[in-house]
Amino acid sequence: MHKHYIDKLICPKCHGNLEWKIQEETEERIVNASIVCTECESKYEVRDEIAVFLTSDLSRNDLWETGESGLEKLFKENPNIYEKLFNMPEDKLNGADYWFKASYYEMKGNYDLSTTMFDKAFNKVYTQDYINGWESQQEYVIKNVNETDKTVVDIASGKGYLVEKILKATNNYVIATDFSTTILKRDKEYFKFKGVYDRVSLIAFDARRTPFKDNSIEVMTSNMGIQNIENPGEVIKEMYRINGGIFMSVMQFIDENDKTHMELFEKYASTAYATKRNATEVFEGASFKVLVENCFMADIKPTPVGEIIEGAGIDGFPVQDTKVEYAVIVAKK
C-alpha cells in the first residue's frame, strides 16, 4: 500500500483513529505493518503490501478462494479429467472448458499464457453484444477518469478488468479493493506482470464497512461489482459516507417484466440492482443525486457449461436468451 493513503484511513468498525507500527517499508510503500484502532482496539495489518481491514463480525463467502481450491481438488481427484482437458486441441474445447483451462494457468501464475487464453475465451463464452456493451461502459468511465488527476478507488475490483484499463489509459493512481485477499494477491502479481503495479495499492475490506474517512474519496468506480455485494442499501449508504466527489458504477439491468430472471434474482441474490428503476431508488435512498448514462441494449445468451469438466458453469445468469441494458450510474452528493 502506498504510504500517502494513511491519512485517508480510519477503523472500519468504529471509525476511530489508527495506530500504525510499520515493520517493513520501501520509499513509497508499506510492505508489512500492524495496525490497531485507538478506540475499539480492533486489529488490522498490511501483509506483503496488501492492507487488510476486514472486521470479524461480518460473514463472507470467498468464491475466489473456493473456486481456485475447487479446481485444483478436482484435478487431483480426477487425473483423467486433467489429462483430457490439457491434451485436447484448444480449438476442440468448448467455451467453459477453455475458460477453466485458462483459469488453471492463471492460478499457477502463468499470466503470459492465461491472458492470451482469456482474450479468446471471452469470445467463446459471451455474445458480441455482451462484450460490446460491457466495454462501452468501461470506456465511458475511463473517459471521465481521464479528466482528473485524483486517485481512483475501485470498489469490489475482483480480477481488476476496469482497474487495468484505467491504469493503461490514464496517469491516475488506483486503489483496487475486494473483501477477498485471495483475489488481491492474484491482482498484485498480475499487475506486476502487466507493468502497471507502480500506481496500484491493494486494500481488502468489506464494502459494508470501509476504512475510509468521511468524504475522503473524490473518484470512485465499480465494474459490476456493486451488484454482487450483499445488503445493497447498507453498501450504498457507506459509499455515500466516504464519497467526496463522483461515483461511477458500471451496471447491467434486466427488464422488470423479465419474470424468469426477476425470480432468479429474488431466489439467489436481490432485485435491488436488477432493474434500472430499482438501482436508481437504492442510490437515491442513500441521498445520492443520480444520472443513468451511456445506456446500451444487448442481446445475451446463457454461458456454456463444461463438457470435459462436466456440467461446470461460469455464470448463473442468464438462464435463457434475453436482453439486458448496460449503463453507468453516475452518483454525486
C-alpha positions as CSV (number, residue, x, y, z in Angstrom):
1,M,0.0,0.0,0.0
2,H,1.3,3.5,-0.8
3,K,2.2,5.4,2.3
4,H,0.3,8.6,1.3
5,Y,-3.1,6.9,1.8
6,I,-2.6,6.6,5.6
7,D,-4.2,9.9,6.2
8,K,-7.4,8.7,4.5
9,L,-7.9,5.7,6.7
10,I,-9.8,5.0,9.9
11,C,-11.1,1.9,11.7
12,P,-13.9,0.4,9.6
13,K,-15.7,-0.9,12.7
14,C,-15.9,2.2,14.9
15,H,-14.3,5.0,12.7
16,G,-11.7,5.5,15.4
17,N,-8.1,6.7,14.7
18,L,-5.5,4.1,13.8
19,E,-2.1,3.5,15.3
20,W,0.5,2.2,12.8
21,K,3.5,0.1,13.5
22,I,5.5,-0.3,10.3
23,Q,7.8,-3.3,10.3
24,E,8.9,-3.2,6.7
25,E,8.7,-0.5,4.1
26,T,10.1,0.9,0.9
27,E,10.4,4.6,-0.1
28,E,6.8,4.6,-1.4
29,R,5.1,1.6,0.1
30,I,4.3,0.0,3.4
31,V,5.2,-3.7,3.0
32,N,4.3,-5.1,6.4
33,A,2.7,-3.4,9.4
34,S,0.4,-4.0,12.3
35,I,-2.5,-1.6,12.9
36,V,-4.6,-1.0,16.0
37,C,-7.7,1.1,16.5
38,T,-7.0,3.5,19.4
39,E,-10.7,3.4,20.4
40,C,-12.1,-0.1,20.0
41,E,-8.7,-1.9,19.8
42,S,-9.6,-3.8,16.6
43,K,-6.5,-5.1,14.9
44,Y,-5.7,-4.9,11.2
45,E,-2.5,-5.3,9.1
46,V,-0.6,-4.7,6.0
47,R,0.8,-8.1,4.7
48,D,3.0,-8.3,1.7
49,E,1.9,-4.8,0.6
50,I,-1.8,-5.7,0.9
51,A,-3.7,-3.7,3.6
52,V,-6.3,-5.9,5.3
53,F,-9.2,-4.1,7.0
54,L,-11.7,-6.9,7.4
55,T,-13.9,-7.0,10.5
56,S,-14.6,-10.3,12.1
57,D,-18.3,-9.8,12.8
58,L,-19.3,-9.8,9.1
59,S,-19.7,-13.2,7.4
60,R,-18.4,-13.5,3.8
61,N,-18.2,-16.3,1.2
62,D,-14.9,-16.0,-0.7
63,L,-15.8,-17.5,-4.0
64,W,-12.4,-16.6,-5.4
65,E,-10.8,-18.9,-2.8
66,T,-13.3,-21.7,-3.1
67,G,-13.2,-21.6,-6.9
68,E,-9.4,-21.9,-7.1
69,S,-9.1,-24.6,-4.5
70,G,-12.1,-26.5,-6.0
71,L,-10.5,-26.6,-9.5
72,E,-7.2,-28.0,-8.1
73,K,-9.0,-30.5,-5.9
74,L,-11.0,-31.7,-9.0
75,F,-7.8,-32.3,-11.0
76,K,-6.1,-34.1,-8.1
77,E,-9.1,-36.4,-7.6
78,N,-9.8,-36.9,-11.3
79,P,-6.4,-37.0,-13.2
80,N,-8.3,-38.4,-16.2
81,I,-10.2,-35.0,-16.5
82,Y,-6.9,-33.1,-16.2
83,E,-5.3,-35.2,-18.9
84,K,-8.2,-34.9,-21.3
85,L,-8.5,-31.1,-20.7
86,F,-4.8,-30.4,-21.3
87,N,-4.3,-32.8,-24.1
88,M,-7.3,-31.9,-26.2
89,P,-6.5,-29.3,-29.0
90,E,-7.7,-25.9,-27.9
91,D,-10.0,-25.4,-30.9
92,K,-11.9,-28.5,-29.9
93,L,-12.6,-27.2,-26.3
94,N,-16.0,-25.6,-25.7
95,G,-16.1,-22.2,-24.1
96,A,-16.5,-23.3,-20.5
97,D,-13.7,-25.9,-20.6
98,Y,-11.4,-23.4,-22.4
99,W,-12.2,-20.9,-19.6
100,F,-11.3,-23.3,-16.8
101,K,-8.1,-24.3,-18.6
102,A,-7.1,-20.6,-18.7
103,S,-8.1,-20.2,-15.1
104,Y,-5.8,-23.0,-14.1
105,Y,-2.8,-21.5,-15.9
106,E,-3.6,-18.2,-14.2
107,M,-3.9,-19.9,-10.8
108,K,-0.4,-21.3,-11.4
109,G,1.0,-17.8,-12.2
110,N,1.4,-18.3,-15.9
111,Y,-0.1,-14.9,-16.8
112,D,1.5,-14.8,-20.2
113,L,-0.5,-17.8,-21.4
114,S,-3.6,-17.3,-19.4
115,T,-4.0,-13.7,-20.6
116,T,-3.9,-14.8,-24.2
117,M,-6.4,-17.6,-23.5
118,F,-8.8,-15.4,-21.6
119,D,-8.9,-12.9,-24.5
120,K,-10.0,-15.8,-26.7
121,A,-12.3,-17.3,-24.1
122,F,-14.5,-14.2,-23.9
123,N,-15.5,-14.7,-27.5
124,K,-16.2,-18.3,-26.8
125,V,-18.3,-17.6,-23.7
126,Y,-20.1,-14.3,-24.3
127,T,-22.1,-12.8,-27.1
128,Q,-20.6,-9.9,-29.1
129,D,-23.4,-7.7,-27.8
130,Y,-22.4,-8.6,-24.2
131,I,-18.7,-7.7,-24.9
132,N,-19.6,-4.5,-26.7
133,G,-22.0,-3.3,-24.0
134,W,-19.6,-4.0,-21.2
135,E,-16.6,-2.5,-22.9
136,S,-18.6,0.7,-23.8
137,Q,-19.3,1.3,-20.1
138,Q,-15.7,0.9,-19.2
139,E,-14.7,3.3,-21.9
140,Y,-17.2,5.9,-20.6
141,V,-15.7,5.6,-17.1
142,I,-12.1,5.9,-18.3
143,K,-13.0,9.0,-20.4
144,N,-14.3,10.7,-17.2
145,V,-11.5,9.5,-15.0
146,N,-9.0,10.9,-17.6
147,E,-10.3,14.4,-16.9
148,T,-8.9,14.3,-13.3
149,D,-5.6,13.5,-11.6
150,K,-7.3,12.2,-8.5
151,T,-6.7,8.8,-7.0
152,V,-9.4,6.3,-8.1
153,V,-10.9,3.9,-5.6
154,D,-12.4,0.9,-7.3
155,I,-15.0,-1.0,-5.3
156,A,-15.2,-4.8,-5.5
157,S,-12.5,-4.9,-8.1
158,G,-12.4,-8.7,-8.5
159,K,-9.9,-9.5,-11.3
160,G,-9.4,-5.8,-11.9
161,Y,-10.6,-5.5,-15.5
162,L,-11.5,-1.9,-15.1
163,V,-8.5,-1.1,-12.9
164,E,-6.2,-2.4,-15.6
165,K,-7.8,-0.3,-18.3
166,I,-7.7,2.8,-16.1
167,L,-4.0,2.3,-15.4
168,K,-3.2,1.8,-19.1
169,A,-5.3,4.7,-20.4
170,T,-4.6,7.4,-17.7
171,N,-2.0,8.6,-15.3
172,N,-4.2,8.1,-12.3
173,Y,-3.2,6.1,-9.2
174,V,-5.8,3.4,-8.3
175,I,-6.7,1.7,-5.1
176,A,-8.1,-1.8,-6.0
177,T,-10.3,-3.2,-3.4
178,D,-12.1,-6.5,-2.6
179,F,-13.0,-8.4,0.6
180,S,-11.1,-11.4,-0.9
181,T,-7.4,-11.4,-0.1
182,T,-7.1,-14.3,-2.5
183,I,-8.1,-12.2,-5.5
184,L,-6.0,-9.3,-4.3
185,K,-2.9,-11.5,-4.1
186,R,-3.6,-12.6,-7.7
187,D,-4.1,-9.0,-8.7
188,K,-0.8,-7.9,-7.3
189,E,1.1,-10.5,-9.3
190,Y,-1.0,-9.8,-12.4
191,F,-0.5,-6.0,-12.3
192,K,3.3,-6.6,-11.9
193,F,3.2,-8.8,-15.0
194,K,1.4,-6.1,-16.9
195,G,3.9,-3.5,-15.8
196,V,1.3,-1.2,-14.1
197,Y,1.7,-2.1,-10.4
198,D,3.7,1.1,-9.6
199,R,0.4,3.1,-9.5
200,V,-1.7,0.4,-7.7
201,S,-2.5,0.0,-4.0
202,L,-4.5,-3.1,-2.8
203,I,-6.8,-2.9,0.2
204,A,-9.0,-5.7,1.5
205,F,-12.3,-4.6,3.2
206,D,-16.0,-5.4,3.2
207,A,-17.9,-2.6,1.2
208,R,-20.4,-2.5,4.0
209,R,-17.6,-1.2,6.3
210,T,-14.8,0.6,4.5
211,P,-11.7,2.0,6.2
212,F,-12.0,5.5,4.6
213,K,-12.8,8.8,6.3
214,D,-16.0,10.7,5.6
215,N,-15.9,12.5,2.2
216,S,-12.3,11.4,1.6
217,I,-12.7,9.7,-1.9
218,E,-13.0,12.1,-4.8
219,V,-13.3,9.5,-7.6
220,M,-14.9,6.1,-7.1
221,T,-15.7,3.4,-9.6
222,S,-17.1,-0.1,-9.7
223,N,-17.3,-2.6,-12.6
224,M,-20.5,-4.5,-12.0
225,G,-19.0,-5.3,-8.6
226,I,-21.7,-3.5,-6.6
227,Q,-24.4,-5.9,-8.0
228,N,-22.5,-8.8,-6.4
229,I,-22.4,-7.4,-2.8
230,E,-25.0,-8.4,-0.2
231,N,-27.1,-5.8,1.7
232,P,-27.4,-3.2,-1.1
233,G,-28.9,-0.4,0.9
234,E,-26.2,-0.7,3.5
235,V,-23.4,-0.7,1.0
236,I,-24.7,2.4,-0.9
237,K,-25.1,4.3,2.4
238,E,-21.4,3.5,3.1
239,M,-20.4,4.6,-0.4
240,Y,-22.2,7.9,0.3
241,R,-20.4,8.4,3.5
242,I,-16.9,8.1,2.0
243,N,-17.7,9.8,-1.3
244,G,-16.4,13.3,-1.7
245,G,-16.9,13.7,-5.5
246,I,-18.2,11.2,-8.0
247,F,-19.1,7.5,-8.0
248,M,-19.4,5.8,-11.4
249,S,-20.7,2.3,-11.2
250,V,-21.0,0.1,-14.3
251,M,-24.3,-1.8,-14.1
252,Q,-26.2,-4.5,-16.0
253,F,-30.0,-4.2,-15.9
254,I,-32.8,-6.6,-16.8
255,D,-36.3,-5.6,-17.8
256,E,-38.7,-5.5,-14.9
257,N,-41.1,-7.6,-16.9
258,D,-38.5,-10.4,-17.4
259,K,-40.3,-12.7,-14.9
260,T,-37.8,-15.6,-15.2
261,H,-34.8,-13.6,-14.3
262,M,-36.5,-11.4,-11.7
263,E,-37.5,-14.7,-9.9
264,L,-33.9,-15.9,-10.2
265,F,-32.5,-12.7,-8.6
266,E,-35.2,-13.0,-5.8
267,K,-34.1,-16.6,-5.1
268,Y,-30.4,-16.3,-5.2
269,A,-29.5,-12.6,-4.6
270,S,-31.5,-9.5,-4.6
271,T,-33.6,-7.5,-7.0
272,A,-32.2,-4.2,-5.6
273,Y,-29.9,-3.6,-8.6
274,A,-31.7,-5.9,-11.1
275,T,-33.6,-3.1,-12.9
276,K,-32.7,0.5,-13.7
277,R,-35.6,1.7,-11.5
278,N,-34.6,-0.4,-8.6
279,A,-31.0,0.6,-8.7
280,T,-31.8,4.2,-9.0
281,E,-34.1,4.0,-6.0
282,V,-31.3,2.4,-3.9
283,F,-28.8,5.1,-4.8
284,E,-31.3,7.9,-4.2
285,G,-32.4,6.3,-1.0
286,A,-28.8,6.8,0.3
287,S,-29.2,10.5,-0.7
288,F,-27.1,10.4,-3.9
289,K,-28.1,12.5,-6.9
290,V,-28.2,10.1,-9.7
291,L,-27.9,10.1,-13.5
292,V,-28.0,6.9,-15.6
293,E,-25.6,7.4,-18.5
294,N,-24.3,5.7,-21.7
295,C,-27.2,3.1,-22.0
296,F,-26.6,0.2,-24.3
297,M,-29.1,-2.6,-25.1
298,A,-27.5,-6.0,-25.6
299,D,-28.7,-9.5,-26.6
300,I,-27.2,-12.1,-24.3
301,K,-27.3,-15.9,-24.0
302,P,-26.6,-18.4,-21.2
303,T,-22.9,-19.1,-21.0
304,P,-21.8,-22.7,-21.8
305,V,-21.2,-25.5,-19.3
306,G,-18.2,-27.8,-19.3
307,E,-18.2,-30.9,-21.4
308,I,-14.9,-32.3,-20.1
309,I,-15.4,-30.7,-16.6
310,E,-18.9,-32.0,-17.0
311,G,-21.7,-29.6,-16.1
312,A,-19.5,-26.9,-14.6
313,G,-20.8,-23.4,-15.4
314,I,-19.3,-19.9,-15.5
315,D,-22.3,-17.7,-14.8
316,G,-25.6,-18.4,-13.3
317,F,-27.2,-15.5,-15.3
318,P,-28.9,-15.6,-17.8
319,V,-30.7,-18.9,-17.8
320,Q,-32.3,-18.2,-21.2
321,D,-31.8,-15.8,-24.1
322,T,-32.7,-12.3,-23.0
323,K,-31.9,-8.6,-23.4
324,V,-30.0,-6.5,-20.8
325,E,-29.2,-2.8,-20.6
326,Y,-25.7,-1.8,-19.8
327,A,-25.3,1.7,-18.2
328,V,-23.2,3.7,-15.8
329,I,-24.8,5.1,-12.7
330,V,-23.2,8.4,-12.0
331,A,-23.8,9.3,-8.4
332,K,-22.9,12.5,-6.6
333,K,-23.7,14.1,-3.3
